[in-house]
């Protein structure tokens, strides 16, 4: 499902226009992004938690030259699904 399909489906369920729905979804995604950029967790009860995960610096190997390279530490966004979402996907 692409973002446009998602917006259309949400607009139909909420009985709202696609334009309004797009603005709301974009605003929600901006709020999540800004919170993660500040290092905060965003928990949506019944859905899951967005958080920043840290990866430590490590050594890797260039597969073309077999040369060892240094991979610096990074921060990356992560998502942990709630048990409610996991059960819904499992479809027991």
C-alpha positions, 0 to 999 in steps of 0.5 A: 500500500502506497501513501496515496492508497493509505490516505484514500482508505483513511479518508473513506473511513473517517468520512473526510476529504482526501485533502484534509486527511493528507494534511492530518497524516503529514502533520502526524508524520512530522510530529513523529519525525521531530520527536525522534530527532529530539531523541524521544520515544513515540508510543501509540498505544495498541499500535507500537513504539517508534524510537531512536536506536544507536548502532556502535562503531564497528569494522567492516570489509569492502566486498570488492577489495577485501579491505577493512573499513571503519563504519562509524556509530550511527543513530537510526529510527526503529519501530516495535509493534505492540502485542495488539498489532502482532495479534492482528497481523497473526490472524489467529 
